[in-house]
Amino acid sequence: MDILYFIRSIIFLVGGLVTIIFRKELNNFKNRLLIRFGFKSKVKNEIKGYYQLGIVFIIISVILFIVSITL
C-alpha cells in the first residue's frame, strides 16, 4: 500500500464532500471574492456546478485509493 496515494485520496474525498455539502456557502464566497476584486459574475447561482465538481473529486479519490491498494 502506497501511503502517498492514500493521503491524496483522502484529500480529494474531503474536498468532494465539502464541495457537495457546502455548495451554497462556496457560491456565496466566490461571489464575494469576485465583487471584492472588481469582477462581475455572469451567473448568480452555480450550485449545480459545485455538485458536479464534488462528484468528480470523489471519483478521483476512489481511483487514487484503488491505485494505493494495488501498489
ZIDA-V686637 format. One record per backbone hydrogen bond with DSSP energy under -1.0 kcal/mol. NH is the residue of the N-H (numbers start at 1). CO is the residue of the C=O. E is the energy in kcal/mol with one decimal. If there is no record, write none. Layout:
# ZIDA-V686637
NH_CO_E ; NH_CO_E
This chain:
# ZIDA-V686637
2_68_-1.9 ; 6_2_-1.4 ; 7_3_-2.3 ; 8_4_-2.2 ; 9_5_-2.3 ; 10_6_-1.9 ; 11_7_-2.1 ; 12_8_-2.4 ; 13_9_-2.1 ; 14_10_-2.5 ; 15_11_-2.4 ; 16_12_-2.5 ; 17_13_-2.5 ; 18_14_-2.6 ; 19_15_-2.2 ; 20_16_-2.0 ; 21_17_-2.8 ; 22_18_-2.5 ; 26_22_-2.1 ; 27_23_-2.1 ; 28_24_-2.3 ; 29_25_-2.3 ; 30_26_-2.3 ; 31_27_-2.3 ; 32_28_-2.2 ; 33_29_-2.2 ; 34_30_-2.3 ; 35_31_-2.1 ; 36_32_-2.3 ; 37_33_-2.1 ; 38_35_-1.0 ; 39_34_-2.8 ; 50_46_-1.2 ; 51_47_-1.6 ; 52_48_-2.1 ; 53_49_-2.2 ; 54_50_-2.2 ; 55_51_-1.9 ; 56_52_-2.1 ; 57_53_-2.3 ; 58_54_-2.1 ; 59_55_-2.2 ; 60_56_-2.4 ; 61_57_-2.1 ; 62_58_-2.1 ; 63_59_-2.2 ; 64_60_-2.5 ; 65_61_-2.1 ; 66_62_-2.3 ; 67_63_-2.2 ; 68_64_-2.3 ; 69_65_-1.7 ; 70_66_-2.2 ; 71_67_-1.6
